[in-house]
Amino acid sequence: MNTRALKKHLKYKIPQIKLAILREPSSEPLPAIRTPCDLEQYLEPMKHLSEEHFVALHLNARNQVTGYHVVSHGTVSASLVHPREVFKAAILNNAYCIVVAHNHPAGSTDPSPEDLDTTRQLLSAGKLLGIEVLDHLIVSYRGVTSIRESHPHLF
């Protein structure tokens, strides 16, 4: 089969995927994120959810939030998270770095061993992809805990 025939054949066999990000114009300058407390306004709704949600906040090089992605929605005690799902939207959004967060519906703000394992996985994946994970926050109606602050040896 010559090259021309192969191209014509593949044109109909392999679909092309085109992706686009649409942004709404904003007249207000975005505030820079300096501490975990600066993210509470974005995470406030998570404090009241009855099931676990895992989200990723996308930041630009000025530490301004440019995107919010719900990575997974789980049960009352667990949420499945895979690095592929966390970073897919971050790459499409051209994120410089990310902050991930999930809620504990039962109210605890202490990270579980699984939370720490997930943090380690995401830190490793972020290094490979060149998208730094700045923090992993745990949200509950009692407040917000930063894994970066409570377990700095991971970072």
C-alpha positions as a printed Julia matrix, in Angstrom:
155×3 Matrix{Float64}:
   0.0    0.0    0.0
   1.51   3.34  -1.01
   1.63   6.35   1.34
  -1.29   8.18  -0.29
  -3.56   5.16   0.0
  -2.48   4.61   3.61
  -3.27   8.24   4.54
  -6.68   8.0    2.9
  -7.37   4.73   4.7
  -6.28   6.03   8.12
  -8.26   9.24   7.73
 -11.47   7.33   8.26
 -10.17   4.75  10.74
  -8.52   6.98  13.34
 -10.56   9.93  14.64
  -8.79  13.17  15.33
  -9.32  14.67  18.75
  -9.23  18.42  19.1
  -9.38  20.06  22.52
 -10.01  23.66  23.44
 -10.18  25.63  26.68
 -12.65  28.51  26.77
 -12.09  31.26  29.29
 -14.58  33.8   30.48
 -13.15  37.31  30.53
 -12.66  38.79  33.97
 -12.36  42.46  34.76
 -11.03  41.86  38.28
  -7.39  40.9   38.84
  -7.0   37.43  40.33
  -5.61  37.36  43.88
  -2.3   35.54  44.38
  -2.35  32.5   46.64
   0.26  32.78  49.4
  -1.06  30.48  52.17
  -3.57  27.63  52.49
  -5.99  30.11  54.09
  -6.08  32.02  50.79
  -7.76  28.99  49.2
 -10.6   28.69  51.72
 -12.94  30.78  49.59
 -12.59  28.23  46.77
 -13.03  25.26  49.12
 -15.86  26.55  51.32
 -18.6   24.5   49.57
 -16.63  21.29  50.24
 -17.03  21.78  54.0
 -20.71  20.88  53.73
 -20.65  17.9   51.34
 -21.88  14.51  52.58
 -19.53  12.48  50.33
 -15.82  12.81  49.66
 -14.84  14.99  46.72
 -11.28  15.35  45.42
 -10.5   18.56  43.53
  -7.52  20.17  41.86
  -7.0   23.91  41.73
  -4.88  25.05  38.79
  -2.54  27.97  39.33
  -0.51  30.08  36.93
   3.09  31.22  37.46
   1.82  34.11  39.62
   0.03  31.67  41.97
  -3.39  32.83  40.8
  -6.16  30.24  40.54
  -7.07  29.78  36.89
  -9.09  26.58  37.13
 -11.02  24.27  39.42
 -11.49  20.61  38.52
 -13.53  17.98  40.4
 -11.31  14.93  39.96
 -13.54  12.43  41.72
 -16.67  12.1   43.79
 -16.65   9.17  46.18
 -18.53   7.76  49.12
 -18.89   8.94  52.7
 -15.42   7.59  53.49
 -13.39   7.29  50.28
 -12.65   8.86  46.93
 -10.61   7.2   44.19
  -7.81   9.32  42.8
  -5.38   8.55  40.0
  -2.58  10.93  38.97
  -3.71  10.7   35.34
  -7.08  12.23  36.22
  -5.54  14.92  38.42
  -3.04  16.12  35.84
  -5.11  15.69  32.66
  -7.16  18.85  33.27
  -4.11  20.69  34.65
  -2.22  20.06  31.41
  -5.19  21.14  29.29
  -5.5   24.3   31.4
  -1.78  25.02  31.01
  -1.36  25.04  34.8
   2.03  26.03  36.18
   1.32  24.25  39.47
  -1.63  22.77  41.35
  -3.09  22.47  44.81
  -5.23  19.41  45.48
  -7.88  19.13  48.17
 -10.44  16.68  49.42
 -13.04  16.74  52.13
 -13.62  14.5   55.12
 -17.4   14.43  55.65
 -17.0   12.95  59.16
 -15.23  16.13  60.3
 -11.63  15.03  60.87
  -8.91  17.2   59.39
  -6.15  14.69  60.11
  -4.65  13.03  57.02
  -5.1    9.26  56.81
  -2.27   6.96  55.67
  -4.08   6.75  52.3
  -4.11  10.56  52.07
  -0.35  10.62  52.62
   0.18   7.87  50.0
  -1.92   9.81  47.5
   0.14  12.93  48.23
   3.39  11.02  47.6
   2.04   9.66  44.29
   0.91  13.08  43.1
   4.21  14.72  44.09
   6.13  12.1   42.06
   3.84  12.44  39.05
   4.02  16.24  39.22
   7.82  16.14  39.17
   7.76  13.96  36.05
   5.26  16.23  34.3
   6.82  19.52  35.4
   3.69  20.61  37.27
   4.49  21.13  40.95
   1.99  20.07  43.59
   2.13  22.96  46.06
  -0.08  21.4   48.72
  -2.74  18.83  49.55
  -5.49  20.25  51.73
  -8.0   18.37  53.84
 -11.32  20.16  54.26
 -14.06  19.57  56.82
 -16.66  21.62  58.64
 -14.01  22.05  61.36
 -11.56  23.81  59.03
  -8.74  23.16  56.58
  -5.47  21.31  57.19
  -2.4   21.59  54.96
  -0.43  18.38  54.5
   2.52  20.52  53.44
   2.45  22.24  56.85
   1.65  19.12  58.92
   4.01  16.75  57.03
   6.72  18.96  55.47
   9.09  16.01  55.01
   6.89  14.81  52.11
   7.56  17.98  50.16
